[in-house]
Amino acid sequence: MTDDNRRTHLRIATEEAWAPSELIALYRRHLSERTIDDIGFSSLMGYFLGSTHPQPQAVVARLQSAAEERIADMDATGIDHQVLALTAPGTQVLDAREGIDIARLSNDRLAALSREHPTRFSALAAVSFEDVDAAVAELRRAVTELGLKGLILNDHIRGSYIDHPRFAPLLSELESLDVPLYLHPNTPPDSMIAPYHEAGLDGAVHGFGASAGLHLLRIITSGVLDRHLGLRVVVGHLGEGLPFWLHRIDHMHAKQVASGRYESIKPLRQAPSAYFSSQIWLTTSGMPWAPAIMFTREVIGADRVMYAMDYPYQYDAAEVDAQEALPISDAEKANFFERTARRVFSLDF
């Protein structure tokens, strides 16, 4: 590991998964009773909760681990602080009643964890997106009463997307509270998963990025960020591949606007790529590859990219060392590991 004696910045990891034991038990029951009709859920959670392989078993244990065990893992890899969030798929495969209960329980537990260890943990709120009025109320409670720092959105909402008009009150509440929305991947919805699933590509290898990247692009091209100018969106995995495509996205979006080919494609106040430098921030979760990090910093701005580990799904001290060794100045490294996260999530520890 990089010599911490020379380090002048903290390392804040900004996409770190957590789950209460009650949620894991609920997932197990639904899998056993086959009461959630969702291919992605059966594929993802069926693997993690049904496999006898040590790797998925370790992930499930670490998701639910006590604070002391998680802090020991952080210390072993040189992580000073984690921004915690309810693991995918979170509430987003549950009905409104179950989702509301799990969200409230999760928010209370994460708030308690953050209070008990304020220098080690902050957290994002969960809500049930099935009942938007309840979601608005729970987000407000989680931020104003519990001190949580944003909202986790684990990709599609049973095949729906956050750009649908019914979610506008929730986005407005995020603006009012001045906290970010974190768009996190999930397995693709049933409407797109078949070719991924049959090829074994529906998970993190590609399906996650394809689905979450589509969701992010929908947020941009639908005009959500024009209608909600104060909305901040954080996306992991270096933007799910979109930074590489920004020139082509701008070019083709302009041609579609000019031709009027799609009713859903309307003029925006700026080119799609410009939102990555105004309302969108990216993290390096699961993407500890220097060429990709440096490219993304170049095309969207160094101050838009911040560190994440993706614990416990990718837990590897070598990845921390690789990002500590990026060819950037000490001041830039402090922004990358600490200061940008403090600004985006309003961290005050």
Phi, psi and omega in degrees: 000149177305142182295110182289344180293337180266354187279132179250002179237156170278158173252111178255118179265124197253002175220079189238123191272150181211153176209138172284152181300330180296324179290317178300317178297321179294317176301315180301317181296316180296322178295318181295319183269354180055047184260001172244113183270079184211116184298317182296319178297314180297322180290310185288300184284332174299323177289306185295325184264352181245345184284147174262004180288142183298328184294304178296326178297322178293322178298312181298319178296316182291328176303322185260005190296152175293161184304318184297321179291318179293318179297323177298319177295320178298314180298323182293337180247005177077028179264125182274327189209140175243138167263108188271150175208151179299127185297153174294146000275008177059227179277355198276008168244003185259156173287173187301316183297309180296320181296318178298316180296314181293320180298314181296315178299314180300314182296318177297317181294316181293325176295318178296318179299318180291324177292320182288331183224066189296334179275350183252332186223139161234175185206157174257153180278153168247151173220166167268117182281355181289334180234099189294321179298316177294324179296317178300314181296319181290322176299316180298316178298315184297323182276311188279330181259325185260344177081021178286161199249007181166194183230131175270132175236107182274066177062218189296155182251084186050046177092355175261165184232156188291347177281353178296139183305333183294341180268000182303319179299326179290320177294322177296323179293322175301318177298313183298320180280346180059049175232154184275161170261126178257113177272113183246147182290164171210172172295150181300155177291165182303331182292344181228358191279337192308307182293333176289314185293317182293337178263002182071029186242016186278348182267216187293340182298325175198323185301319177305309184294321179298318182288312181292326177296319175300316181299315180297317180295323175298318178303319181287303190288339178284349181088010179305317184284342171281322180284337181233078187293339179267002182283132174249134181239131176247136184225135180274185173054039178054037174083019175054039175088346186296324179306325179294333186260004192300319180298314180292322178299313178301313184298310184287327176297317179298319179294322180291320177299314182296322184277341183067027186297320184242134175299328184280347181260109182241164176300144175249165180286346176206170178297149180308320182297332185292337180292336177290344178250009181229314185234359183239136173237149181240151174240164184265015182310128177069005185228061184275044186251113188306314181302319181290320179296313182294321177298313182296318176301321182291318188275334180246349181112132183299330183280001179258000185240128181225164187283144167208154179261321189079039177292142357265009184292322171235102183238102189206115180300329181298330179291325176295314180299319181298321181279331173295334182269008178304144182281065180228162183289167178299322179294318177295323179294323177296320176295315184297314184272334190224301195291322178296317178299319178300317181291312186293318184260005180052052180278133187232019180283000000 
